[in-house]
Amino acid sequence: MKILVCISNVPDTTTKISFTNGDTTFNTAGVQFIINPYDEWYALVRALELKEVQGGNVTIIHVGAADSEATIRKGLAIGADDAVRIDAEPNDAFAVAELIAAYAKDKGFDLIMAGKETISYNGSMVGAMLSELLNLPFVSMATKLEITNNIATIEHDIDGGTEVVECPLPMVISANKGMAEARIPNMRGIMAARSKPLEIVAASASDKLTSITGFTLSKGRTDCKFIDASTPEKLIELLHTEAKAI
Amino acid sequence: MSVLIYTEIAKGKVKKSSLEAVNYGSRIAAQLNTTATAVIVGDADLADLGKAGATKVLKLKNDKLTNFDGQYLTAAIEQVVSAEGATIIIFAHDFTGKEVAPRLAAKLKAGIVAGAVDNPTISGDSFTVKKNVFSGKAVATYSITSAKKIISLLPNSFPIELNGSAVEATDFAANLDTITSPIKVKEVKKVTTELNLPDAELVVSAGRGMKGPENWGMIEELAKELGAATACSRPVADMHWRPHHEHVGQTGVAIRPNLYFAIGISGAIQHLAGVNGSKTIVVINSDKEAPFFKSADYGIVGDAFEIVPKLIEAVKHFKANHN
């Protein structure tokens, strides 16, 4: 089974966010980048578990500049067999999907996986777009995935509950919490990652349909009003009269 | 040119997030002096669609749309877009919006902003709209440069206004004869709680400070008295004290209710990422150094096992005086 897992390079959750160039560019100075957690913990780790049982090959694909190589190597250290980096700035979801689709269309992947969204731009778009561009079935927000005789059985989150579906491969799946547990790369994995193949592909034509013109930092909360533990009824009163929340 | 809004029915009524989307789309249509067409699947009282500002209501008809399948729904909406000459398409940023809006965007080559939080700014050919990025730590302004544009609206971004008047719905027969989805639905498990967490206006959430699942009775009672949904932190879901669908935070559900109660939750940044859009945050924790107090509007330092029962009594008392 040939599995392709799409990974994004995102700032670690604890990063302090700032912008440069008149608040038009994300300031990457001093920022620790990681594999997007949904791509890593859920999509990539589940892909590796399936491969370990059934055999096959797991390729990770990333759209980004050369500075994302450390993130790609981490994916290889966790256990992916090989990696592809499409050399382009990932600044529009449709353009990213077009680039991945152009690469994947004639490679015979049985399964293409992505996280349900990135923790940076929170778009939740690339998996769905890939399915349309490649004309493959798509199941979003998968929380469980089993594959038997080339048929995927997937449990996924839907509005107000969950649904179990079956679909023959090939297909595209976006992964949500529950697919797998996090894996930490061991020393052998890290050493092996250094010599695993990383193919760099020149960007094909793509259509950028959106662009970011500026950023503003969200205003955090400044003052917490404390209520004495002996009079919690005061809280209910303030929630009504002041916050107008009840 | 027109504005099309995709809407849905849940529990026999038009969904709240759908009415927000209709409000939003009708404001854009008014600015562009065009029609705001709401499209819906299924049967219910649709008067609210007109009241929310739709000037035209279409009922999408095809047997293949009985169960949700993104492939059928995307194709059907594409037919409506074409028939109506829609150039701006609005979704709610919910489960359907997250799946169908990007699929439609890829089909139409339409630029999409997923999870918008403000009205777009339209001036000549310039079309910009804001959305939250970096898990709510910043807001980005996106420019959409394609001819067709898609926006999915983050739920709870605007209060609902129902000042319009009902319009007669007409049927729209989608033709899906040439499409056969390979996806077979084997089982649907609906969550039995009455309140759907992402839609809830009030949420009572608790964490490891509750010490064990056997102590959740008071959390459920406080939620019941407030008419709130219950939620929990990640460790609580991971230890199976509470079901996985209650987990709010970065890797769980992201919510933005009017009021969020965090009881015995320290406030790790991953948790805050899923709740910092809440309008009012109340934190109850025995540790006065808990980081959550820095992101709270109201705080009580103390033992939840003493405070929560008193709060339940206070809410009962409040309700008795305000009904």
Interface residues (C-beta under 8 A of the other chain):
Chain A: P11 T13 T14 T15 I17 F19 P37 Y38 W41 D92 A93 F94 A97 K116 E117 I119 S120 Y121 N122 G123 S124 M125 V126 G127 A128 M129 S131 E132 L133 P137 F138 V139 S140 M141 T143 T153 D157 I158 D159 G160 G161 T162 E163 V164 V165 E166 C167 P168 M171 K177 G178 D207 K208 L209 T210 S211 I212 T213 G214 F215 T216 L217 S218 G220 R221 C224 K225 F226 I227 D228 A229 P232 E233 L235 I236 E237 L238 L239 H240 A243 A245 I246
Chain B: E8 A10 F68 G70 Q71 T74 D94 F95 T96 K98 E99 V100 A101 P102 R103 A105 A106 K107 K109 A110 G111 I112 V113 A114 G115 T128 K131 N132 V133 F134 S135 G136 K137 A138 V139 A140 T141 Y142 S143 I144 T145 S146 S181 P182 I183 K184 V185 K186 E187 V188 K189 K190 V191 N196 L202 L226 H244 H245 H247 Q250 T251 G252 N258 L259 I269 Q270 A273 N276 K279 T280 I281 V282 V283 F293 K294 S295 A296 D297 Y298 G299 I300 V301 G302 D303 E306 I307 K310 L311 E313 A314 V315 H317 F318 H322
